[in-house]
Amino acid sequence: MSLIEKVKPEVLKALKYEAEIKYSASYRAIILSLKDVERYRELTINQVDQLLTFLPDKFHPNGRTDFYYGDYLLKNEEV
């Protein structure tokens, strides 16, 4: 199962709303990076940074642990 299947639907919706039209190349790169890996920790720092750039603040990590494990991004059953 790829990481994109583990991401909260509201995160994907927000990402689509914020980036798909105005920043289509970045949006596609983010989606591909989420499809290419199985676990959050397989993402590079650059990929996580790009993801956070296009997500609204309410979907940003709340502290180091949240950032490290991807809790802010993943469905509860996947955490």
N, C-alpha and C positions, 0 to 999 in steps of 0.2 A: 504494500500500500504506500503510495507516495505521500509526501508531506501535505500537499495541497488538499488531500482528502481528510486530513486531520485538523485543518484550520477552521476556526469558527466561521460560520456563514456570514455573520455580520461584519467580520474583518474583510472577507473577500468582497462583500458588497460595498463597503466603504472604500476599499482600494480601487474598485472599478469606478465608483463615482468620482473619486478624487483624481485619478490618473489616466483612465483609459482613453479619453478623447484628447486632452491637452498634452499628455506625455505618453503617447502610444508606445514608443520604443522602450521606455522605462517600464511601462506596465507589462509589456510582453516579456521583458527580461526577468521581471519579478515572478511572473506566473511560471515561466520556464524553470527558474531556479527552484520554485516550490514543487514542481513536477519531477525534477531531476534527482531529488534526494528523498530518503525515507524518514529521516529524523531531523529535528530542528538544529541539533548540534553539528550537522553536516554542512550547514550553510556557512559561507565565509563571512568575515566581519563586513566586507564590502556589500555582500548581498543583504545582510541584516540592516546595514545602514541605509541602503537604497529602499528597502521595505519601509523602514521607519520614516524616511523622508516623505513618503506619499500617504502615510496613514494619519488620520486625525489624532490629536493629542490623547483623546480618551481611549485609544487603543495602544498607547505606548506602555512599555513595561513600568511596573511600580517597584522599583528597586533592583538590586543586583540579582537576586535569586530569580525573580520574574524574567529578567533579561537572559540570564544564563540558561534556564530551562525552557524558555519560550511559553511560559504559562499565559502570558498576555495574548498569545496568538492561537493556542490550541484549544480544542474542545475539551471540556472537563474530563471526559472519559479517557482522553489521551495523555493527560498530564501525569 
